[in-house]
Amino acid sequence: MIARNFILLLAVATLFLFSQCDLSTSGSSGSMHVTGDVGEIMVVCESGIWNSEIKQHLDSGLTQFILPYMPDVTTFELVHRVPHRFDGSFKRTRNTLFLTIDPNYSGDKGKIEMRKSVWAEGQTVIDIIAKDYPQLLETIKFGIGQVHDKFDTDEWTRIKNRYEAKPDRMIGSRLELNFGINMALPHGSKLVTNQTNFFRIEFPKTYRPLDFGEAGVDAGGINSGLLVYQYDFIDSNQLTLQSLLAARDTMLKYNVPSEIPGMFMGTQYTDYLYPVGNNISTADGKVKGSEMRGMYVFLGNGKAGTGGAFWAFHFVNPKTKKVVCVSGYVDAPPTTSWTQPLREIQSVLRSVEITK
């Protein structure tokens, strides 16, 4: 049984990898923009498929949590639509997954294919095709992880490409001068703290609807931006999670004061919100370093105040011999989805380049 499952997994992976081509005709999407929210996947299938065991595997495979945040932040939320109602603007949904049972399909294994920019520019469409329900179920069981990863990568890549299309040359030149780096920033970003080893960049404030039930809908402000800092690189021991956290807390204590006198930005260290880290690289693979996610809180005067989420990228600039940290932060009401602002932070971190 184990051998059979391994063979099936290998077959699905091979099919997926060999289907990474643009199957849409040239210019078919024109200049149409994608619709749908960031962090949303439209699943197009018959109701019988949606309401079956398959739904459980879609939920567990596609709605993964970005840890360790509170409130919970999922990579994606699923929206179902039956094929005969997949029309109009729904065809331009940014992430679309088709689940199809085709009796004429003759493959021994189910097929997973990817199409780009079918009905809108930058759209990702993935088809999972099988000859019957058991084959469709097996294909989803063993291939849904790769489907998630493809949607996940394309989500932050779209945002990165949009930022790169309108580079901020003023802030970019300052980043190059101070840190020897550059990155793609949202249009309208502001450099609000400018010190030799510490920058704070504020993103344009955005608003998301806050639903207060029958009382109506109000607007909740989302504040987000970047902290960029550096310090001398001595040896690789500085790149452990604990060392990076210690350096972070020191830099924040002296550079990010609260509006309340005597308080400053710190890091939450509770068991269920302890920062997590792993190794990543930028989109082009040229800058490798350590990613870190967690929650921040304002500390001081023997108490803790308000806080939010952070997502950081640490790396060594080999030209300046400095450890550089680009740390995004999000301060948003808990009743507002944090998915989009965190995705925006993720896209900026993946765009970092070393210039000198």
C-alpha positions, 0 to 999 in steps of 0.5 A: 500500500505504501509503495502504491501511494508513493507511485501515485504521489510521484505521478501526480507531482510529475504531471503537475511539474510538466503542466507549468506552461501557459495554456491560454492563447496569446493575448486572450486576457487582453488588459482585463484585471483580476477580480476577487479578494487577495486570499480567495480561491474560487472552486468551480465544480458540481455540488455533488463534488463540493459536498463530498469527502473532497471538500475536507481535503480542499479545506485542509490543503488550501486553507492553511494558517500563516502562523503564529498570528492572532487572530488566525490568518489563513493563506486562502478562503474557498468560494464555491461556484457551480460550472453553469454559473461561472460566468461574467466577472467571476471568470476573472477571479484571480485564483480559480480551481476547476474540479472536473470528472470527465468520463472520456479522460483515459489517463491511469492517474488524474491530471493537474494542469496550470493555466496563466492569464486565461480571462484576466492578466495575472490570473492563475487557473488550475484544472484537476481532471479525472475519469471518475470520482475515486480517481479525482479524490485520490488526485486531490489527496496527493496533489493538493499540497502542490496546488496550494503552493502554486496559488500561494506563490502567485498570490504574493508574486502578483503584488510584487510585480505591481509594486515593481511596475512603479518603483519608488526611486526616492526611498530606493536611493536612500535604501541603497545609500544606507543599506546597499539594498532595494525593494519593491514598495507600495506606491505612496510609501513614506520614509518617516524615520531616517537614521544611519542604521535604522529606517521606518517606512510607512505604507499608505493607510488603507481601510477595510470594512468592519461589520458591526452587525445590524448597526451598519458598516464602519471603516477600520484603518490598517497601519502597516510598513517596514522597519529596516535596520542593520548591524555588524556581521561577526559570525554565523551564531548571529543568525540563530532565531534567538540571536536574531530576536535579541538583536531585534528587541534591542533595535526596537527598544531604542528606535521604535517608541510608543506614543505613550512616554516610556513605552517601546515596541517589543516582541510577544513571547507567549507559548502560543505566539512565540515567533517562528523562523525558517530559511527562505530566499527572494523571488529571484533566488539571489538573496538567501536568509532567515524568515521570522514571523510573530506578534509585537507588543508595546512594552515599558512602564511595567506593562504591555500595550497594544500590538500587531503582527510582524513578518521579517527577513534577515540576511547578510549583505556580503558587500557591506558585511552587515546583518540586514533586517527588513521587518514588516508590521501590521496594526489592524483591528482584530475584526478586520482580515489581516490577509492582504496587508500580510501578503503585501509585506510578504511580497516586499520581503521577496523583492529584496535585492542587494545593490552594493 
